[in-house]
Amino acid sequence: MAKDNSFDIVSEVDLQEVDNAVQQASKEIAQRYDLKDTKSSIALDKTNSTITVAAPDDFVEKSVRDVLASKLISRKIDLKAITWGKPETASGGSVRVVGAIVAGIPAETARAINKAIRDNKWKIKVTIEGDKIRVSAAKRDDLQAVIAFVKAEDFGIPLQFTNYR
């Protein structure tokens, strides 16, 4: 009997690239004429995987997030990887927003991906293993069809395909 072929669907973000993007954005904020003296800041907490943006008002906060977004895109980090919270007021009338970096596939999203793949009736086996999804099949063509299908769908988080065997 032939051995099954398989691959994993994961959602991972390289925190070093995020750190580099945050540092580049901080330098640009310190040098840009419209953001220079606004006392805005961006901080990355690697242990909790969060990014905190602090600014004096909503308009400046949105501008700082746009600068950060441009740096993340240039570092090939999908913007769906960061889930921004609601702006909260901080001391002195300033605004603070915390963004959580998505790591792993949440259970409800994994179930939605599993259901979407199974609805196509390919001859494959899909298993959810913690924060990743393992897809196995006898034919590699079926696996490639699943990869193309999942890339075409939007599940709200960035997805990568690893361990293709």
C-alpha distance (Angstrom), angle and dihedral (degrees) to the residues before:
residue distance angle dihedral
M1 . . .
A2 3.80 . .
K3 3.76 119.1 .
D4 3.80 116.9 -110.7
N5 3.78 119.8 -107.2
S6 3.79 117.0 -134.3
F7 3.78 148.1 172.3
D8 3.80 137.3 -172.3
I9 3.79 127.8 -121.6
V10 3.81 108.9 -146.9
S11 3.79 138.7 165.1
E12 3.79 110.8 -141.4
V13 3.79 133.8 157.6
D14 3.80 124.2 -159.6
L15 3.82 102.6 -125.3
Q16 3.80 91.7 -163.0
E17 3.81 90.2 60.4
V18 3.82 89.6 47.4
D19 3.82 89.0 50.8
N20 3.81 90.6 50.9
A21 3.82 90.6 49.4
V22 3.82 91.5 49.6
Q23 3.81 91.3 50.4
Q24 3.81 92.0 48.4
A25 3.81 91.1 48.3
S26 3.83 91.0 49.1
K27 3.81 90.4 53.0
E28 3.80 91.7 48.5
I29 3.82 91.6 49.0
A30 3.80 89.9 51.8
Q31 3.83 91.0 51.8
R32 3.82 104.3 36.8
Y33 3.80 113.1 101.3
D34 3.82 95.2 -136.8
L35 3.83 94.5 47.8
K36 3.81 100.9 30.4
D37 3.80 102.2 101.3
T38 3.81 99.4 24.5
K39 3.82 95.2 100.8
S40 3.81 90.3 -126.8
S41 3.78 120.4 158.6
I42 3.79 142.7 -176.0
A43 3.80 121.4 -154.3
L44 3.80 130.5 -175.9
D45 3.80 120.6 -152.4
K46 3.80 105.5 -162.3
T47 3.81 95.1 -174.4
N48 3.83 93.6 57.5
S49 3.83 94.6 27.9
T50 3.80 93.8 -127.0
I51 3.79 135.8 135.4
T52 3.82 118.9 -149.5
V53 3.80 121.0 -159.1
A54 3.80 117.5 -167.5
A55 3.81 123.0 -172.5
P56 3.81 139.1 156.7
D57 3.84 94.3 -112.6
D58 3.80 143.8 0.5
F59 3.80 95.7 -94.0
V60 3.81 93.9 53.7
E61 3.82 90.3 43.7
K62 3.81 90.7 55.6
S63 3.82 90.1 48.1
V64 3.82 91.1 51.0
R65 3.82 90.6 49.1
D66 3.83 89.4 50.2
V67 3.81 90.4 53.3
L68 3.81 89.7 48.7
A69 3.82 91.0 47.8
S70 3.80 91.5 53.3
K71 3.81 90.8 51.2
L72 3.83 91.9 47.7
I73 3.80 91.1 50.5
S74 3.79 91.9 49.8
R75 3.82 87.8 53.3
K76 3.84 90.2 51.6
I77 3.80 95.4 -112.2
D78 3.79 114.4 144.6
L79 3.80 112.7 -123.0
K80 3.81 89.3 -137.7
A81 3.81 86.4 70.9
I82 3.82 90.3 76.3
T83 3.79 121.2 65.2
W84 3.79 109.3 -161.9
G85 3.79 120.7 -148.6
K86 3.78 126.6 -145.1
P87 3.81 118.1 -72.9
E88 3.79 111.6 -100.2
T89 3.76 127.4 -164.1
A90 3.77 116.2 -112.1
S91 3.79 132.0 -170.6
G92 3.78 118.0 -50.6
G93 3.81 94.3 22.5
S94 3.79 93.1 -69.1
V95 3.80 124.9 140.5
R96 3.79 128.1 -123.8
V97 3.82 127.1 -168.7
V98 3.79 124.9 -174.1
G99 3.80 121.0 -155.6
A100 3.81 121.3 -163.0
I101 3.79 117.3 -145.1
V102 3.80 109.8 -133.3
A103 3.79 113.2 -125.4
G104 3.77 119.0 178.2
I105 3.78 129.0 -1.2
P106 3.82 114.1 -70.5
A107 3.82 115.0 -124.9
E108 3.82 96.1 -112.2
T109 3.81 91.9 49.0
A110 3.83 90.1 47.8
R111 3.81 89.8 53.1
A112 3.82 90.6 48.8
I113 3.83 91.3 50.9
N114 3.82 90.5 46.3
K115 3.82 91.9 50.7
A116 3.82 93.0 46.0
I117 3.81 91.5 51.7
R118 3.82 93.7 45.5
D119 3.83 92.0 48.9
N120 3.82 89.1 66.3
K121 3.82 90.4 62.4
W122 3.81 97.8 -135.2
K123 3.80 116.6 162.5
I124 3.77 93.6 -106.3
K125 3.79 140.7 118.0
V126 3.81 119.4 -128.4
T127 3.80 121.6 -167.7
I128 3.79 129.5 177.2
E129 3.81 110.5 -137.3
G130 3.79 109.7 -175.6
D131 3.81 107.5 -69.3
K132 3.81 96.5 -8.1
I133 3.80 136.7 62.9
R134 3.81 122.5 -132.9
V135 3.81 116.6 -152.6
S136 3.83 118.7 -169.1
A137 3.78 133.1 177.8
A138 3.78 140.5 159.2
K139 3.82 92.8 -119.0
R140 3.78 125.6 55.6
D141 3.80 89.3 -148.9
D142 3.80 89.3 65.4
L143 3.81 90.2 51.5
Q144 3.80 91.6 50.2
A145 3.80 89.6 50.2
V146 3.82 89.7 52.6
I147 3.82 91.4 49.5
A148 3.82 91.1 50.6
F149 3.82 90.5 47.5
V150 3.82 94.7 49.5
K151 3.83 91.5 46.5
A152 3.81 89.7 52.9
E153 3.82 93.6 50.6
D154 3.81 123.7 74.7
F155 3.80 113.8 -134.8
G156 3.82 95.7 168.3
I157 3.82 96.8 -108.0
P158 3.81 132.5 74.7
L159 3.80 111.2 -99.8
Q160 3.81 129.6 -159.3
F161 3.78 129.8 -170.1
T162 3.80 116.8 -135.4
N163 3.84 140.7 167.1
Y164 3.79 93.7 34.3
R165 3.81 103.9 -176.5
